[in-house]
Amino acid sequence: MPPASVTFISAGWRWKERSLEIRDVTQELRSDGQDEAASNRDQRAGWHSATQFPSEVHVELINSGRIPHPYVGFNEHKVQWVGEREWLYRNTFTVNTVNREEFAELVFEGLDTFCDIYLNNKLVLSTDNQFRSYRVPINLSGVPESYAVTVLLHFKPAKLIAKQLEAKYGRVRAGSVNLGDPSRVYVRKAQYDWRWDWGPELMTCGPYRPISLVTYTTRLSELNTHAIVSALPILSPAFSLDISLSGNISVARKACVTLKDAATGKEIRTEDLDLYAFSVVDGQIKDVVTWDLQPADVELWWPVRYGDQKLYNIEVMLLDKDNHKLDHATKRIGFRNIELVQEPLSEPDQYGAGSTFLFQVNGIRMFMGGSNWVPADNFLTTITPERYRTWLTLLRDGNQNMVRLWGGGVYEPDVFYDTCDELGILVWQDFQFACGVYPADDEFVASVRIEAEQNVRRLRHHPSMALFCGNNEDYQQVLQWGGIAELPARKIYEEVLPEVVTRLTYPEIPYHRGSPYGGEDWDTADPTVGDVHQWNIWAGKELAWQEYDRMGGRFVSEFGVPAMPDMRTINYWMGDEQMHRFAQSKIMAQHCKAGDFERRFAILMNENFRLTSDFETHVYHTQILQAEAMGFAYRSWRREWRGTEKQYVSQNAITPKSETWLIPERRRQGAIVWQLNDSWPVTSWAIADYFIRPKPSYYMIARELRQITVGIFRTVTKNRPNDRPRQFYEFGAFQSIGATIEVWVTNSTLCEVHSQLELHCVDLKSDWTYEHRQAVILGANQTTEVLSIPCPCPKHPLRTEDGDTVPTTSNSVIVGARLINTETGEILARYADWPQPFKHVDFPDPGLRAKVSGDALQLTVQRPVKGLVLSVENQDNATSARLSDNALDIMPHDPQEIRVEHLQGRRIRFRYMGREQASFFE
């Protein structure tokens, strides 16, 4: 019997706009073949060769010069017609049946979105779901050995079909006016295509994922792997496997199953099977192998910084009775135990009692620090595997351990999840629903069920998969926007999706109904249970970012403050509009999609920074604002990674005796910033812009998510009660009469660390300094409070209204902290707390000096420097230098060294608070 084969149909594709005057779409196939005459007829008929495959029509139009690039200037508006037209793709290929395979199928891994599929002028399938794959059989009965098949794909405009469905079923709420047209909820297409508050309206279409021809007699249609790790305290590995067969199943007689080390290829275990010994139900064979493994056989897979990302291949060879190969399949797996722990808290915190919402991997409770992910481009076919890896490596190198795939994009391709497996990044996967009242009629639910089953089957074997989540903000919108009487899609979130996840995953991957979700009566803002989206900073109540420590929850799965991107990115979208280089220009507004943006930005900017008309200074200030806000949020919430030790008793399955162990109970369990990335060049909440250029916030977050950190919180005492930020020194209606500082350290390692804390205080108005040292033992996997004292400062007295004399000059004092390993002398962490608001600080000339030695850049100052941002001249995407750290605060006693890869002799620019115009080091 011939073995199964897969051939990707990637060459020879042509595309065109459909001619609406031709009623029968198949009549568009006026020519075919490869000769010159056929090519000329194609050109006259409007056919164009696809420049890449998979393909998307906007990309083809850009590459052929037929439309301007929508990411530049105001071009987005010039290409709206594309999403309202019908488009055709076609190809002719040969099915070679010389080996007499019995079955052939065309597999469409992703069609965007409404598409009629014709094979040899016959309509064989109509699709309506971008998130599903489709299989179309080709009848081989009676065909010659070389059989030509012409496939025609007829794509129809999702935008217009959505409006037709809305007219039929009614208009519903779907987010705020910042988001896309509400009709989008009726269409299973990436919701961000309709526009979001960070993305353009670009209604894509085309065969955006691979198309392949599969021929076989009998094939392995699925490997369902079960990499099992028992719970604490044993953590014992085991493995079992189910397989599914398609085709002439009776031909399959034997199988060989092998477990190998994915890195070395070393064979760990193998087993030959007689398939006649198993029962086959609907092509499925359960438990073809069930192996109890030992720790010496396989190692556990760990999230980044907790251990290695050990991966294994499970290989299955399918044979006939004569040991001829029928098919071969491989799946890469990892062994880990993951739990979403939601248990009652024994003691209340500032929010009350409630319950936990934390992730426990291999028995270790971990603080999750990470980013939300939106599609990395509005044109998905342009995202290469290398680009995915660059983005995810950036996240990993920023000390983040979780990525949340938001529900308004797509289920990403396999390479995304493979890379997360390799880098140790846990994945929170939303099902694709976002900010809308979605329908729940039988036809819609049936399509969603297939969509969910296909994607759960595709993703379940990844050790990085930590959570499936029902939707993004669909429950929240009931409270947030009002006017919503019911959510029909509760049937999907509360019945269909959890049933699919439970039925198809073992070990079962945790499921969460929605993000946010947890409170009673859909109180998705309840900070004591579930997860919350904290948007009362920037949006909502528009509170000061200095309130983040009071605005948390058990797990904050969205929060953020926007910032403008790198100046090179702004220059890119400016195009020929260079005269509009000011913050409130039309071109800047075009590349900022958030409603009320300027008003909301103005509140935070005016509270913290001096007004400026200089464009580059304003851009820099927005970036420092974002960095300070995000740093404070992570620093404050991670501070709450503390709690009591809970004692557990279990019966050890290996040795029959009772034993006890301690598991820490934590109050604050994770924070996922909105957002890591952009889908186009824009001002947004992203911490790295579309061109993968990190903003200062990226580096600030990376420092706050290091394994060991030190934090300082300054509370300023005013002369009367007020609602001003606690960190602000006042010079108006209120007066500041003193300040205190609190210092703490965090340690996410699993070992106790002995260290020395150094405080070094500097006064910006005098030569006064202050030093303090003390020994600190960092408890394993927790926060340790170190001290709470009056803020050190010169003793210049000021008399209050009551006649008291108090020191007040801490308004010019910088408090720097360093944590040093007692045994090695290594600097484990540092942080500098500056008086706020920054608009009242008289920033000194720091006497900044830089010395380059190879790829090391040594930085020293004579006076403290705030927000030192470095960049390298003449950078492009191919030769961009990479900095190990940036957006630095440097103290006189504490020189810092960073690494600069690919500097290649180029000069380094710098800017800092008080000198916002970029200059080169001499």
BAFIGU-687871 format. One record per residue (C-alpha): residue in one letter; x, y, z. Coordinates in steps of 0.25 Angstrom, whole numbers, padded with zeros to 4 digits, always signed. Each point is the difference from the previous one (the first is absolute). Example, Ala and Ser with C-alpha at 12.3 -4.5 7.8 and 13.67 -1.06 7.14 Angstrom:
! residues 2
a+0049-0018+0031;s+0006+0014-0002;
//
This chain:
! residues 922
m+0000+0000+0000;p+0005+0014-0003;p+0003+0009+0012;a-0008+0012+0002;s+0006+0013-0005;v-0002+0015+0002;t+0003+0010-0011;f-0002+0015+0002;i-0006+0007-0011;s+0008+0013+0001;a+0004+0003-0015;g-0008+0005-0012;w-0011+0008+0007;r-0007+0011-0007;w-0009+0011+0005;k-0010+0010-0005;e-0011+0009+0004;r-0013-0007-0004;s-0008+0006-0012;l-0014+0002+0005;e-0006+0001-0014;i+0004-0015-0001;r-0011-0008+0007;d+0006-0013+0000;v+0013+0001+0008;t+0006-0012-0007;q+0000+0007-0013;e+0012+0009+0006;l+0008-0012-0004;r+0002+0004-0014;s+0014-0006-0001;d+0009-0010+0006;g+0013-0006-0002;q+0014+0005+0000;d+0003+0004-0015;e+0002+0014-0004;a-0013+0001-0007;a-0008-0004+0013;s+0009+0010+0008;n-0004+0011-0009;r-0015-0003+0001;d+0002-0001+0015;q+0005+0014+0000;r-0011+0005-0009;a-0010-0006+0009;g+0006+0007+0012;w+0007-0012+0006;h+0013+0003+0008;s+0010-0010+0005;a+0000-0001+0015;t+0013+0006+0006;q-0001-0009+0012;f-0008-0012+0005;p-0007+0000+0010;s-0006+0013-0006;e-0008+0012+0004;v-0006+0009-0010;h+0005+0013+0006;v+0014-0005+0000;e-0001-0004-0014;l-0006+0014-0004;i+0012+0006+0008;n+0010-0009-0007;s-0005+0003-0014;g-0001+0015+0003;r-0015+0001-0001;i-0002+0006+0013;p+0008+0009+0009;h+0005-0007+0013;p-0011+0002+0011;y+0009+0002+0011;v+0006+0013-0005;g-0007+0014+0001;f-0015+0000-0002;n+0001-0012-0010;e-0009-0009+0009;h-0012+0008-0005;k+0004-0001-0015;v-0001-0015+0000;q-0013-0002+0007;w-0006-0005-0014;v+0008-0012+0001;g-0008-0006+0011;e-0013+0002-0008;r+0004-0007-0012;e+0000-0015-0004;w+0013-0007-0003;l+0004-0013-0007;y+0012-0009+0001;r+0003-0012-0009;n+0010-0011-0002;t+0001-0012-0008;f+0008-0012+0005;t+0002-0015-0003;v-0004-0011+0009;n+0009-0011-0003;t-0007-0014+0002;v+0011-0009-0006;n+0001-0006+0014;r-0015-0002+0000;e-0003+0006+0014;e-0014-0002+0003;f-0003+0014+0006;a+0004+0015-0003;e-0004+0012+0007;l+0002+0015-0001;v+0003+0006+0014;f-0003+0015+0002;e+0007+0004+0013;g-0006+0014+0000;l-0009+0008-0010;d-0004+0014+0003;t-0012-0001+0001;f-0012-0001-0009;c+0005-0009-0011;d-0006-0009-0011;i+0009-0011-0004;y-0001-0006-0014;l+0007-0012-0005;n+0000-0002-0015;n-0011+0010-0001;k-0009-0007+0010;l-0004+0007+0013;v+0005-0010+0011;l+0000+0009+0013;s-0004+0014+0006;t+0008+0004+0012;d-0004+0011+0010;n+0010-0001+0011;q+0014+0005+0000;f+0004-0008+0012;r-0003-0014-0006;s+0007-0009-0009;y-0007-0007-0011;r+0002-0014-0007;v-0006-0002-0014;p+0001-0014-0006;i+0004-0003-0014;n-0006-0012-0007;l+0011-0008-0006;s-0010-0011-0005;g+0003-0002-0015;v+0010+0012-0002;p+0013-0002-0008;e+0013-0001+0007;s+0003+0015-0002;y-0013+0007+0003;a-0001+0015-0001;v-0008+0008+0010;t-0003+0015-0001;v-0004+0006+0013;l-0007+0014+0000;l-0002+0008+0013;h-0011+0010+0000;f+0001+0010+0012;k-0011+0009+0004;p+0000+0012+0008;a-0001-0003+0015;k-0003+0015+0002;l-0013+0000-0008;i-0005-0014+0004;a+0002+0004+0015;k-0010+0012-0003;q-0010-0009-0007;l+0000-0009+0012;e-0001+0012+0009;a-0012+0004-0008;k-0006-0014+0002;y+0003-0002+0015;g+0000+0014+0006;r+0011+0010+0004;v+0007-0004+0013;r+0010+0007+0009;a+0014-0003-0003;g+0010+0008+0008;s+0002+0015+0001;v+0000+0009-0013;n+0015-0002+0000;l-0002-0014-0005;g-0005-0006-0014;d-0014+0000-0005;p-0009-0009+0009;s-0004-0008-0012;r+0013-0007+0002;v-0006-0009+0011;y-0007-0008-0011;v+0012-0004-0008;r+0011-0010+0005;k+0011+0009-0005;a+0011+0007+0008;q-0007+0011+0007;y+0011+0010-0001;d-0001+0000-0015;w-0012+0009+0002;r+0009+0010+0008;w+0004+0001+0015;d+0005+0011+0009;w+0014-0003-0005;g-0002-0006-0014;p-0005+0004-0014;e-0012-0004-0007;l+0005-0010-0011;m-0010-0011-0004;t+0010-0010-0005;c-0004-0013-0008;g+0008-0011-0007;p+0006-0014+0003;y+0008+0005+0012;r+0005-0014+0004;p+0005-0011-0008;i-0007-0009-0009;s+0005-0014-0002;l-0004-0013-0008;v+0000-0013+0008;t+0000-0013-0007;y-0001-0013+0008;t-0005-0014+0002;t+0000+0000+0015;r+0005+0012+0008;l+0002+0004+0014;s-0010+0012+0001;e+0003+0003+0014;l+0010-0003+0012;n-0006+0003+0013;t+0011+0001+0010;h-0001-0001+0015;a+0012+0005+0007;i-0004-0002+0015;v+0007+0005+0012;s-0006-0003+0014;a-0003+0010+0010;l+0009+0004+0012;p+0007-0006+0007;i+0004-0011-0010;l+0000+0007-0014;s+0001-0014-0007;p+0000+0000-0015;a-0009-0009-0009;f-0004+0000-0014;s-0011-0006-0008;l-0005+0001-0015;d-0012+0000-0008;i+0000+0000-0015;s-0010+0002-0011;l+0000-0006-0013;s-0006+0004-0014;g-0002-0007-0013;n+0000-0015-0001;i+0002-0003+0014;s+0000-0016-0002;v+0014+0001-0007;a+0006+0006+0013;r+0006-0012+0008;k+0012+0005+0008;a+0005+0012+0006;c+0013+0004+0007;v+0000+0011+0010;t+0013+0006+0005;l+0004+0011+0010;k+0012+0008-0003;d+0008+0012+0006;a-0004+0011-0010;a+0014+0007+0001;t+0009-0013-0001;g-0009-0010-0007;k+0004-0010+0011;e-0011-0011+0001;i-0006-0001+0013;r-0011-0011-0002;t-0006-0007-0011;e-0011-0010-0002;d-0005-0008-0012;l-0015-0002+0000;d-0010-0010-0007;l-0012+0009-0003;y-0009-0012-0001;a+0001-0001+0015;f-0007+0013+0002;s-0015+0004-0003;v-0002+0011-0010;v-0011+0010+0002;d-0003+0010-0011;g+0015-0001-0004;q+0005+0002+0014;i+0009-0009+0008;k+0001+0003+0015;d+0012-0002+0008;v+0009-0007-0011;v+0011+0002+0011;t-0001+0003+0015;w+0014+0002+0006;d+0004+0003+0014;l+0013+0008-0001;q+0011+0003+0010;p+0006+0013+0003;a+0013-0006-0006;d-0008-0002-0013;v-0005+0014-0003;e+0002+0013+0007;l-0011+0010+0003;w-0003+0012-0009;w+0001+0013+0008;p-0004+0015-0003;v+0012+0009-0003;r+0009+0002+0012;y-0005-0011+0008;g+0007-0011-0007;d+0002-0006-0014;q-0010-0001-0012;k+0002-0014-0002;l-0007-0005-0012;y-0002-0014-0006;n-0005-0006-0013;i-0011-0011-0001;e+0001-0007-0013;v-0010-0010-0006;m+0003-0009-0012;l-0013-0006-0006;l+0003-0013-0008;d-0008-0010-0008;k+0001-0015+0002;d+0013-0001-0008;n+0006+0011+0008;h-0001+0010-0011;k-0001+0014+0004;l-0014+0006-0001;d+0002+0013+0008;h+0010+0007+0010;a-0004+0011+0010;t+0008+0008+0010;k-0004+0009+0012;r+0008+0007+0009;i-0004+0000+0015;g+0005+0004+0014;f-0003-0006+0013;r-0006+0010+0011;n-0011+0001+0010;i-0008+0014-0001;e-0011+0004+0009;l-0009+0013+0001;v-0001+0001+0015;q-0013+0007+0004;e-0001-0003+0015;p-0006+0008+0012;l+0010+0010+0006;s+0002-0003+0015;e+0002+0015+0003;p-0006+0013-0007;d+0009+0010-0006;q-0003+0015-0004;y-0011-0005-0009;g-0006-0010+0009;a+0000-0015+0001;g-0004-0008-0013;s+0009-0010-0007;t+0013-0002-0007;f+0002+0000-0015;l+0014-0005-0002;f+0007-0010-0009;q+0008-0011+0006;v+0010-0008-0009;n+0006-0013+0005;g-0004+0004+0014;i+0006+0014+0000;r-0009+0012+0002;m+0005+0011-0010;f-0003+0014-0001;m-0004+0002-0015;g+0006+0013-0006;g-0002+0001-0015;s-0007+0007-0012;n-0013+0000-0008;w+0003-0004-0015;v-0008+0006-0011;p+0003-0005-0015;a+0014+0005-0004;d-0006+0006-0013;n-0013+0003-0006;f+0005-0008-0012;l+0003-0014+0006;t+0007-0006-0012;t+0011+0010+0002;i+0004-0006+0014;t+0012-0009-0002;p+0004-0011+0010;e+0012+0009+0003;r-0009+0011+0004;y-0008-0008+0009;r+0013-0005+0007;t+0006+0014+0001;w-0013+0005+0007;l-0001-0011+0010;t+0015+0000+0003;l-0002+0015+0003;l-0011-0004+0010;r+0009-0011+0006;d+0012+0009+0001;g-0008+0010+0007;n-0002-0010+0011;q-0014-0003-0003;n-0006-0014+0001;m-0014+0001-0005;v-0007+0005-0013;r-0015+0002-0001;l-0005-0002-0015;w-0012+0010+0000;g-0013-0004-0005;g-0002+0010-0011;g+0012-0005-0009;v+0002-0014-0005;y+0005-0014+0005;e+0014+0002-0004;p+0008-0010-0009;d+0007-0012+0006;v+0013+0007+0000;f-0004+0010+0011;y-0003-0011+0010;d+0012-0008-0004;t+0008+0012+0003;c-0007+0002+0013;d+0004-0015+0004;e+0014+0002-0004;l+0001+0014+0008;g-0007-0004+0012;i-0012+0009-0002;l-0013-0004+0006;v-0012+0003-0009;w-0014+0006+0004;q-0009-0003-0012;d-0013+0008-0002;f-0010-0006-0009;q-0003+0010-0011;f-0011+0009+0006;a+0003+0014+0004;c-0009+0011+0005;g-0013-0004-0006;v-0014-0005+0002;y+0002-0013-0009;p-0012-0008-0005;a-0002-0014+0004;d-0010-0006-0010;d+0002-0014-0004;e+0008+0002-0013;f+0010+0010+0007;v+0002-0009+0012;a+0002-0012-0009;s+0011+0007-0008;v+0007+0005+0013;r-0001-0014+0006;i+0008-0005-0012;e+0010+0012+0001;a+0002-0003+0014;e+0002-0015-0002;q+0010+0002-0011;n+0009+0010+0008;v-0001-0007+0013;r+0005-0013-0007;r+0011+0008-0007;l+0005+0007+0012;r-0002-0010+0012;h+0013-0007-0001;h+0009+0012+0002;p+0006+0001+0014;s-0001+0015+0000;m-0016+0000-0001;a-0004+0005+0014;l-0014+0004-0002;f-0012+0001-0010;c-0009+0012+0002;g-0014+0002-0005;n+0001+0014-0005;n+0005+0014+0002;e-0009+0010+0008;d-0013-0005-0005;y-0005-0002+0015;q+0007+0013+0004;q-0008+0008-0011;v-0013-0002+0007;l+0005+0009+0012;q+0009+0009-0008;w-0009+0005-0011;g-0014-0003+0004;g-0012-0002-0009;i+0002-0015-0001;a-0011-0009+0005;e+0006-0014-0002;l+0012-0007-0006;p-0005-0011-0009;a+0014-0005-0001;r+0001-0005+0014;k-0005-0013-0006;i+0014+0000-0007;y+0008+0005+0011;e-0006-0008+0011;e-0005-0013-0007;v+0007-0002-0014;l+0014+0004+0003;p+0002-0006+0014;e-0005-0013-0006;v+0009+0000-0011;v+0012+0003+0008;t-0003-0011+0011;r-0003-0010-0011;l+0012+0002-0008;t+0011+0003+0009;y+0007-0010+0010;p+0006+0004+0009;e-0011+0010-0001;i+0005+0014-0003;p-0007+0011+0009;y-0012+0007-0006;h-0005+0014+0005;r-0013+0006-0005;g+0005+0013-0004;s+0010+0011+0002;p-0003+0007+0010;y-0010-0009+0007;g-0002-0004+0015;g-0009+0009+0008;e-0015-0003+0003;d-0010+0005-0010;w+0011+0002-0010;d+0007+0010+0009;t+0013-0001-0009;a+0006+0011+0008;d+0000-0008+0013;p+0015+0000+0005;t-0002-0012+0009;v-0003-0011-0010;g+0004-0004-0014;d+0007+0010-0009;v-0002+0015-0002;h+0003+0010-0011;q+0005+0012+0006;w-0004+0012-0008;n-0003+0011+0010;i+0014+0005-0003;w+0000+0007-0013;a-0015-0004-0003;g-0012-0002+0009;k+0002+0009+0012;e+0013+0006-0006;l+0007-0001+0013;a+0015+0003+0002;w+0009-0011-0003;q+0006+0001+0014;e-0013-0007+0004;y+0004-0013-0006;d+0003-0007+0013;r-0014+0003+0005;m-0006-0005-0014;g+0004-0014-0001;g-0007-0013+0002;r+0004-0015+0001;f+0005+0000-0014;v+0000+0012-0009;s-0001-0005-0014;e-0001+0014-0007;f+0006+0013+0004;g+0008+0011-0007;v+0003+0014-0004;p+0003+0004-0014;a+0013+0006-0005;m+0005+0005-0014;p+0009-0009-0007;d+0015+0002-0004;m+0002+0012-0009;r+0004-0008-0011;t-0013-0007+0000;i-0007+0014+0000;n+0008+0004-0011;y-0004-0012-0008;w-0015+0003+0001;m+0003+0015-0003;g+0004-0003-0014;d-0001+0013-0007;e-0007+0007+0011;q+0012+0005+0007;m-0006+0013+0002;h-0010-0006+0010;r+0011-0004+0010;f-0008+0005+0013;a-0007-0008+0010;q-0014+0004-0004;s+0001+0000-0015;k-0010-0008-0009;i+0011-0010-0004;m+0002-0003+0015;a-0015-0002+0002;q-0001-0009-0012;h+0010-0009+0007;c-0006+0000+0013;k-0014-0007+0001;a-0004+0001+0014;g-0012+0010+0002;d+0002+0011+0010;f+0015-0002-0001;e+0005+0014+0001;r-0009+0003+0012;r+0004-0012+0007;f+0015+0001-0003;a+0000+0015+0004;i-0005-0004+0014;l+0012-0009+0003;m+0010+0009-0008;n-0004+0013+0007;e+0000-0007+0014;n+0014-0005-0002;f+0008+0008-0010;r+0002+0014-0005;l-0007+0005-0012;t+0008+0001-0012;s-0002+0003-0015;d+0012-0008-0004;f-0004-0012-0008;e+0011-0009+0004;t+0000+0004+0015;h-0015-0003+0000;v+0002-0014-0006;y+0011-0003+0010;h-0009+0005+0012;t-0011-0010-0005;q+0010-0011+0000;i+0005+0003+0014;l-0014+0002+0005;q-0004-0014-0005;a+0013-0006+0006;e-0002+0006+0014;a-0014-0004+0000;m+0002-0015-0004;g+0012-0001+0009;f-0008+0005+0012;a-0011-0010-0003;y+0009-0012-0002;r+0008+0004+0012;s-0012+0003+0009;w-0008-0013-0004;r+0012-0009+0001;r+0002+0006+0014;e-0012-0008+0004;w+0006-0013-0004;r-0001-0003+0015;g-0009-0008+0009;t+0000-0011+0010;e+0005-0015-0001;k-0011-0010-0001;q+0003-0014+0005;y-0005-0012-0009;v-0001-0014+0004;s+0000-0011-0011;q+0002-0015-0001;n+0013-0003-0008;a-0004-0010-0011;i+0014-0005-0001;t+0003-0002+0015;p-0013-0003+0008;k+0002+0011+0011;s-0006+0013+0003;e+0008+0012-0003;t-0001+0015+0001;w+0005+0012-0008;l-0002+0015-0001;i-0006+0008-0011;p+0000+0015+0000;e-0013+0007-0001;r+0002+0013-0008;r-0009+0012-0001;r+0004+0006-0013;q+0003-0010-0011;g+0003+0006-0013;a-0001+0012-0009;i-0001+0000-0016;v+0003+0014-0006;w-0008+0005-0011;q+0007-0002-0010;l+0013-0006-0005;n-0001+0004-0015;d-0007+0007-0011;s-0007-0004-0013;w+0005+0012-0007;p+0008+0013+0003;v-0008+0008+0010;t-0001+0007+0013;s-0005-0011+0010;w+0002-0007+0013;a+0010-0009-0006;i+0014-0001+0007;a+0007-0003-0013;d-0005+0006-0013;y-0004-0006-0013;f+0015-0001-0005;i+0004-0007+0013;r+0006+0012+0006;p-0001-0001+0015;k-0005+0012+0007;p+0005+0005+0014;s-0011-0008+0006;y+0005-0013-0005;y+0013+0002+0008;m-0007+0005+0012;i-0009-0012+0001;a+0012-0010-0003;r+0007+0006+0012;e-0012-0002+0009;l-0002-0014-0005;r+0014-0005+0003;q+0001-0011+0010;i+0005+0009+0011;t-0004+0015+0001;v-0001+0011+0010;g-0011+0010+0002;i-0002+0013+0007;f-0013+0008+0002;r+0000+0014+0005;t-0012+0006+0007;v-0001+0015+0001;t-0007+0006+0012;k-0008+0012-0003;n-0005+0011+0010;r-0015-0004-0002;p-0008-0012-0006;n-0001+0000-0015;d-0002-0009-0012;r+0014+0003-0006;p+0009-0012-0003;r+0007-0004+0012;q+0014+0001-0007;f-0002+0015-0004;y+0007+0011+0007;e-0010+0012+0000;f+0003+0015-0002;g-0014+0005-0002;a-0013-0001+0008;f+0007-0011+0009;q+0014+0000+0006;s+0009-0012+0002;i+0005-0002+0014;g+0008-0013+0000;a+0001-0013-0007;t+0003-0015+0003;i+0006-0011-0008;e-0003-0015+0000;v+0010-0009-0006;w-0002-0015-0004;v+0006-0011-0008;t-0005-0011-0009;n+0006-0013-0003;s-0007-0010-0010;t+0012-0010+0001;l-0003-0012+0009;c+0012+0002+0009;e+0002+0009+0011;v+0010+0011-0003;h+0009+0008+0010;s+0003+0014-0004;q+0003+0014+0004;l-0009+0012-0003;e+0007+0013-0002;l-0008+0013+0000;h+0007+0012-0006;c-0008+0014+0000;v+0004+0012-0007;d-0005+0014+0001;l-0002+0008-0013;k+0001+0013+0007;s+0013-0002+0008;d+0011-0009+0002;w-0007-0008+0011;t+0000-0015-0001;y-0004-0011+0009;e+0004-0015+0000;h-0007-0012+0007;r+0004-0015+0000;q-0006-0012+0006;a+0000-0015-0002;v-0013-0006-0007;i-0004-0015-0002;l-0009-0001-0012;g-0010-0011+0003;a-0002-0010-0012;n-0011+0003-0010;q-0006+0012+0008;t+0001+0014+0003;t+0008+0005+0013;e-0003+0013+0006;v+0013+0007+0005;l-0003+0013+0006;s-0009+0012+0002;i+0007+0013+0004;p-0002+0015-0002;c+0006+0004-0013;p+0015+0005+0003;c+0002+0014-0003;p+0008+0013+0004;k-0006+0006+0012;h-0005+0014-0005;p-0012+0003+0009;l-0013+0005-0005;r-0011+0005+0010;t-0014-0005-0002;e-0013+0007+0003;d+0000-0007+0014;g+0013+0006+0003;d+0008-0014-0002;t+0013+0000-0006;v+0002-0012-0010;p+0011-0004-0010;t-0006+0002-0014;t+0012+0000-0010;s-0002-0015-0004;n-0007+0007-0012;s+0014+0000-0006;v+0005-0013+0005;i+0003-0012-0009;v-0001-0013+0008;g+0009-0011-0007;a+0000-0015+0004;r+0009-0011-0003;l-0001-0014+0004;i+0014-0008+0000;n+0002-0015+0001;t+0007-0002+0013;e+0008-0012-0005;t+0004+0005-0014;g-0001+0015+0000;e-0009+0000-0012;i-0010+0011-0001;l-0013-0007+0000;a-0009+0012-0002;r-0001+0015+0001;y-0011+0011+0000;a+0000+0015+0001;d-0012+0007+0006;w-0002+0014-0005;p-0009+0011+0006;q-0013+0002-0008;p-0006+0006-0008;f+0012+0001-0010;k-0005+0014-0005;h+0005+0006+0014;v+0013-0006+0000;d+0012+0008-0004;f+0008-0010-0008;p+0015+0002+0002;d+0011-0001-0010;p+0004-0014+0003;g+0014+0000-0005;l-0003-0012-0008;r+0012-0007-0006;a+0001-0013-0009;k+0011-0009-0004;v-0001-0011-0010;s+0008-0012+0001;g-0003-0011-0010;d-0015-0002+0001;a+0000+0006+0014;l-0005+0014+0003;q+0004+0005+0014;l-0008+0012+0005;t+0004+0009+0012;v-0007+0012+0006;q+0004+0011+0010;r-0014+0003+0003;p-0012-0009-0001;v-0006-0001-0014;k-0015-0004-0003;g-0005-0007-0012;l+0013-0002-0008;v-0005-0005-0014;l+0011-0005-0009;s-0001-0002-0015;v+0010-0003-0011;e+0002+0008-0013;n-0003-0005-0014;q-0009-0012+0004;d-0009-0008-0009;n-0007-0013+0002;a+0012-0008-0005;t+0011+0006+0008;s-0007+0005+0013;a+0008+0000+0012;r-0005-0007+0012;l+0001+0006+0014;s+0000-0009+0012;d-0007+0011+0008;n-0005+0014-0002;a-0008+0011+0006;l+0009+0000+0012;d+0001+0008+0013;i+0014+0001+0004;m+0006+0005+0014;p+0013+0006+0002;h+0005-0012+0009;d-0005-0010-0010;p+0006-0001-0014;q-0007-0009-0009;e+0004-0009-0012;i-0009-0004-0011;r+0003-0009-0013;v-0002+0006-0014;e+0000-0011-0010;h+0003+0004-0015;l+0005+0014+0004;q+0010-0001-0012;g+0007+0013+0003;r-0013+0008+0000;r-0002+0012+0009;i-0010-0001+0012;r-0010+0011+0002;f-0006+0003+0014;r-0011+0008+0006;y-0005+0001+0014;m-0009+0008+0009;g+0004+0015-0001;r+0007-0003-0013;e-0010-0006-0009;q+0006+0004-0013;a+0009-0012-0005;s+0015+0002+0000;f+0012-0008-0003;f+0010-0005+0010;e+0013+0007-0004;
//
